[in-house]
């Protein structure tokens, strides 16, 4: 039986960021991952956007940690030569009935202390991105893009440089509460014993919470899988900034937006719909939905508009439900001391990952 001080379940961006934050100062730190490499699910199937923090209700973790994480992530990328670009984005209004919501989004961003926000008219939108159609826009200069694979690889390398470990092909089978910590059981009879256990299971975080002894239904901590697809085009070039429509009024997603990668290639997405299985297959069934959304703000040729990729988010917000914040908590009140439980870590969790790790350290220091 292996013994350690900190065991982190899940090697997505957040699990790795926490491992990086704690390794070298919190004793023996180990990250275990059920897949054969890091970030195989939500952390690598997304828009690779560094978010600003304009969308989320004031003083929520999503707002506060996104804002803090934005600066931390840019600093990390610069320090460790992670490919990135602070390209900025425009949120566009294409109809008169969107103008009130655009102004409210601007106020929310200002209240969240996002710097540099500017309401601009249609001519200014066109000046920034000549191919975009809009009657008004919100310029967001702190938004950017980055190479998420390079980011996660660097975190994993830094954990090991600080004498921590990242171990793959380690699906958790059972969690046993003991007097001075937890015993975590893996296939083949392997057992890890740890003082501190951290759930960063992402899509599978509810299963981990249940294994630890939490009634997720009674606690309103059920994870709902929400799928988002992306389409791409090879017939748009020269776009330098991200372009977002007005977000979904229910807060389910940010709308089918235009993103660019570090090579300048263009893709659109995601849409959002709840699913009952983890399946990354996609086809052209939702192409009409995408074209209807995208052509509100930019002309695309349907003939050169094809499926690209998809991802799934672990949402606490149920279908038709209200906004849900990140759930980041030490579970002593449930009889699980030093069990740090992270659930519903969806967007902007990637941007906020380093700030989330800092918050977890603070929780540990107080527990």
C-alpha positions in Angstrom: 0.0 0.0 0.0 1.4 3.4 -1.1 1.1 6.3 1.4 1.1 10.0 0.5 0.0 13.3 1.9 -2.1 14.6 -0.9 -4.0 12.5 -3.6 -5.6 14.4 -6.4 -8.1 12.4 -8.5 -8.2 13.7 -12.1 -5.4 15.0 -14.4 -7.4 17.6 -16.3 -6.3 21.2 -16.2 -7.7 21.8 -12.7 -6.3 18.7 -11.2 -2.9 19.4 -12.7 -2.9 23.0 -11.6 -3.7 21.9 -8.0 -0.9 19.4 -8.2 1.5 22.1 -9.4 0.3 24.5 -6.6 0.8 21.9 -3.8 3.8 19.8 -5.0 7.0 20.6 -3.2 5.3 22.3 -0.2 2.6 19.9 1.0 4.5 16.6 1.4 4.1 13.8 -1.1 1.6 14.9 -3.8 0.2 12.4 -6.3 -2.2 13.0 -9.2 -4.1 9.9 -10.5 -5.9 9.8 -13.8 -8.2 7.1 -15.2 -7.2 7.7 -18.8 -3.8 7.0 -20.4 -2.8 10.7 -20.5 -3.8 14.1 -19.1 -6.8 16.2 -20.2 -8.6 13.6 -22.3 -12.1 15.1 -21.7 -13.3 18.6 -21.0 -9.9 20.2 -20.7 -8.8 19.3 -24.2 -12.2 19.6 -26.0 -13.0 23.3 -25.8 -12.4 26.6 -27.5 -9.0 27.1 -25.9 -10.1 30.6 -24.9 -8.7 32.6 -22.1 -11.9 34.2 -20.7 -12.2 37.6 -19.3 -15.0 37.2 -16.7 -17.7 39.4 -18.1 -20.5 36.9 -18.1 -20.8 35.6 -14.5 -22.9 37.0 -11.6 -20.9 39.4 -9.4 -18.9 37.9 -6.5 -19.4 34.3 -7.6 -16.4 32.0 -7.8 -16.9 31.9 -11.6 -16.5 35.6 -11.8 -13.8 36.1 -9.2 -11.6 33.1 -10.1 -11.9 33.8 -13.9 -10.7 37.3 -13.4 -7.8 36.3 -11.2 -7.1 33.2 -13.3 -7.0 35.3 -16.5 -3.9 37.3 -15.3 -2.3 34.2 -13.7 -2.7 32.2 -16.9 -1.2 34.9 -19.1 1.8 35.2 -16.7 2.2 31.4 -16.7 2.1 31.2 -20.5 4.7 33.9 -20.8 7.0 32.5 -18.1 6.9 28.9 -19.5 6.7 29.7 -23.2 3.2 28.3 -23.7 1.9 29.4 -27.1 -0.8 32.0 -26.6 -2.2 35.2 -28.0 -4.0 38.1 -26.3 -6.2 38.7 -29.3 -9.3 40.2 -27.7 -12.9 39.6 -28.7 -16.0 41.4 -29.8 -19.4 40.5 -28.4 -21.8 41.6 -31.2 -25.4 42.7 -31.2 -27.0 42.1 -34.6 -30.5 43.2 -33.8 -32.1 46.1 -32.0 -33.7 43.9 -29.4 -30.2 42.8 -28.3 -28.9 46.2 -27.4 -30.3 46.3 -23.9 -28.8 42.9 -23.1 -25.4 44.1 -24.6 -25.4 47.1 -22.3 -26.3 44.9 -19.3 -23.4 42.6 -20.2 -21.1 45.6 -20.3 -22.3 46.7 -16.8 -21.8 43.2 -15.5 -18.3 43.1 -16.8 -17.5 46.4 -15.2 -19.0 45.3 -11.9 -16.8 42.2 -12.1 -13.8 44.5 -12.5 -12.9 43.4 -16.0 -10.6 46.1 -17.4 -10.7 47.8 -20.8 -14.3 47.0 -21.7 -15.7 49.4 -24.4 -19.0 49.6 -26.0 -18.5 50.3 -29.7 -20.7 51.0 -32.7 -21.2 49.0 -35.8 -18.5 51.0 -37.8 -16.0 50.3 -35.0 -16.9 46.6 -35.1 -16.3 46.6 -38.8 -13.0 48.4 -38.4 -11.8 45.7 -35.9 -13.2 42.8 -38.0 -14.2 43.9 -41.5 -16.1 40.6 -42.2 -18.4 40.9 -39.2 -21.9 42.3 -39.3 -23.1 44.1 -36.2 -25.0 47.2 -35.1 -23.1 47.5 -31.9 -20.5 45.5 -30.0 -18.6 45.1 -26.7 -14.8 45.1 -27.1 -13.1 42.8 -24.6 -9.3 43.2 -24.7 -8.4 40.7 -22.0 -9.7 37.7 -23.9 -7.2 35.4 -25.6 -6.4 31.9 -26.9 -3.7 29.4 -25.8 -2.4 25.9 -26.4 -4.1 23.9 -23.8 -2.1 20.7 -24.5 1.2 22.6 -24.0 -0.2 24.1 -20.8 -1.3 20.8 -19.3 2.0 19.1 -20.3 4.0 21.9 -18.6 1.9 21.6 -15.4 2.5 17.8 -15.4 6.2 18.3 -16.0 6.4 20.9 -13.2 4.7 18.6 -10.7 7.3 15.9 -11.3 10.1 18.5 -11.2 8.8 19.4 -7.7 9.0 15.7 -6.7 5.3 15.0 -7.2 3.8 12.2 -9.4 1.2 12.0 -12.1 0.1 8.4 -12.7 -2.2 7.3 -15.6 -4.5 4.3 -16.2 -5.6 4.5 -12.5 -9.4 4.5 -12.4 -10.8 4.8 -8.8 -12.9 1.8 -7.7 -13.6 2.7 -4.1 -12.9 5.2 -1.4 -12.7 4.2 2.2 -12.7 6.7 5.0 -10.2 5.9 7.8 -9.3 7.6 11.0 -6.5 9.7 9.7 -7.4 10.0 6.0 -8.6 7.9 3.1 -7.8 4.7 1.4 -8.4 4.8 -2.4 -8.8 1.5 -4.1 -7.7 0.8 -7.8 -8.0 -2.2 -10.1 -5.7 -5.1 -9.3 -6.0 -4.6 -5.5 -3.7 -1.5 -5.5 -4.4 0.9 -2.6 -3.2 4.4 -2.0 -3.6 5.9 1.5 -3.7 9.7 1.9 -4.2 12.4 4.5 -5.8 14.7 2.0 -8.1 13.7 -0.9 -9.0 16.1 -3.7 -11.8 15.3 -6.2 -11.0 16.8 -9.6 -12.9 14.2 -11.5 -14.6 16.5 -13.9 -17.3 14.5 -15.9 -16.8 11.8 -13.3 -16.7 14.0 -10.2 -20.2 12.9 -9.0 -19.1 9.2 -9.0 -16.0 10.1 -6.9 -18.2 12.1 -4.5 -20.6 9.2 -4.1 -17.6 6.8 -3.4 -16.5 9.2 -0.7 -20.0 8.9 0.9 -21.9 12.0 -0.3 -25.5 11.7 -1.2 -25.3 13.8 -4.4 -29.1 13.8 -5.0 -29.9 15.0 -1.5 -27.1 17.5 -1.7 -28.1 18.8 -5.1 -24.7 17.9 -6.5 -25.7 15.9 -9.5 -23.6 16.3 -12.6 -25.4 16.9 -15.9 -23.4 16.2 -19.0 -23.8 18.9 -21.6 -22.4 18.4 -25.1 -21.1 21.1 -27.4 -20.1 20.7 -31.0 -17.8 22.7 -33.3 -17.9 23.3 -37.0 -15.0 24.6 -39.1 -14.5 26.4 -42.4 -11.5 26.8 -44.6 -13.0 29.8 -46.5 -12.4 32.5 -43.9 -9.0 33.9 -43.4 -7.4 37.0 -41.9 -9.6 37.1 -38.9 -7.6 38.4 -35.9 -10.1 38.4 -33.0 -12.7 36.2 -31.5 -16.4 37.1 -32.3 -19.2 36.2 -29.9 -22.9 36.6 -30.3 -25.1 37.5 -27.3 -25.0 34.7 -24.8 -27.9 32.2 -24.1 -30.3 34.1 -21.7 -30.6 31.0 -19.5 -26.8 30.9 -19.1 -26.4 27.4 -20.5 -23.6 28.5 -22.9 -22.1 31.6 -24.5 -23.6 31.2 -27.9 -22.2 29.7 -31.1 -19.1 31.9 -31.4 -16.2 32.3 -33.8 -12.8 31.3 -32.5 -9.4 31.2 -34.1 -6.5 29.0 -33.2 -2.9 30.0 -33.0 -2.5 29.3 -36.7 -5.4 31.6 -37.6 -7.8 28.7 -38.5 -11.5 29.5 -37.9 -14.1 27.4 -36.2 -17.5 28.0 -34.7 -19.1 26.6 -31.6 -20.1 25.2 -29.3 -23.8 24.6 -29.3 -25.1 23.0 -26.1 -27.5 20.1 -25.3 -27.7 17.7 -22.5 -26.8 14.0 -23.0 -26.9 10.8 -21.0 -23.7 9.3 -22.3 -20.1 10.3 -23.0 -19.9 10.0 -26.8 -17.7 12.3 -28.8 -19.2 11.3 -32.2 -20.7 14.0 -34.3 -22.1 14.5 -37.8 -23.9 17.2 -39.8 -27.3 16.9 -38.2 -26.8 20.2 -36.4 -25.3 22.0 -39.3 -28.5 24.1 -40.0 -28.6 25.3 -36.3 -25.0 26.4 -36.7 -25.5 28.2 -40.0 -28.6 30.0 -38.7 -26.6 31.2 -35.7 -23.4 32.1 -37.5 -24.8 33.9 -40.4 -26.4 36.4 -38.1 -22.9 38.0 -37.7 -20.7 36.7 -40.6 -21.1 35.3 -44.1 -20.0 31.7 -44.5 -20.3 29.3 -47.5 -22.4 26.3 -46.4 -20.5 24.1 -48.9 -17.3 24.6 -47.0 -18.8 24.3 -43.5 -18.1 20.9 -41.9 -18.0 19.1 -38.5 -14.8 19.6 -36.5 -14.9 18.3 -32.9 -17.0 18.2 -29.8 -16.7 18.2 -26.0 -18.8 17.6 -22.9 -19.1 19.8 -19.9 -19.8 18.7 -16.3 -22.6 21.1 -15.3 -24.4 21.4 -12.0 -27.0 23.5 -13.7 -29.7 21.0 -14.7 -31.8 21.3 -17.9 -34.0 24.4 -17.6 -32.3 25.2 -14.2 -30.8 28.4 -12.9 -27.2 29.4 -12.9 -24.9 27.2 -10.7 -21.5 28.3 -9.5 -18.4 26.2 -9.1 -18.6 23.9 -6.1 -15.3 24.0 -4.3 -15.5 22.9 -0.7 -13.8 21.0 2.2 -16.4 18.5 3.3 -15.9 18.3 7.1 -19.5 19.2 7.6 -20.4 15.9 5.8 -18.0 14.0 8.0 -15.2 14.0 5.4 -12.4 16.1 6.8 -9.6 17.0 4.4 -11.7 15.9 1.4 -11.7 18.8 -1.0 -14.6 18.4 -3.4 -14.6 20.2 -6.8 -17.7 19.7 -8.9 -19.3 21.5 -11.8 -15.9 22.8 -12.9 -17.0 23.8 -16.4 -16.2 27.0 -18.3 -14.4 29.2 -17.2 -12.6 26.5 -15.3 -9.8 26.2 -17.7 -9.0 30.0 -17.5 -9.5 29.9 -13.7 -7.5 26.7 -13.1 -4.5 28.4 -11.5 -6.7 30.6 -9.3 -8.8 27.5 -8.4 -5.5 25.8 -7.3 -4.7 28.9 -5.2 -8.1 28.7 -3.6 -7.7 25.0 -2.8 -4.4 25.8 -1.0 -6.2 28.4 1.0 -8.9 25.9 2.0 -6.2 23.4 3.1 -4.4 26.0 5.2 -7.6 26.8 7.0 -8.7 23.2 7.6 
